[in-house]
Amino acid sequence: MARKYYYSTIVTNSYLGVYKEIKGATKAEVQFKAEEQLRKWKERELKERTSCNS
């Protein structure tokens, strides 16, 4: 059976030039997943920015 997602949002990181649609059954699930994705991208951005400045 297909899973239904009732909520979604799009998160972006302009420095990395990436975006992703986050889907979930609840607003809380979408918010949690979005925050985790943004955290991962922020770490990657920080690494790339510091390696470019070295």
Secondary structure, DSSP 4 states (H G I P E B T S, - for coil): -PPP--EEEEEEETTTTEEEEEEESSHHHHHHHHHHHHHHHHHHHHHHHHHH--
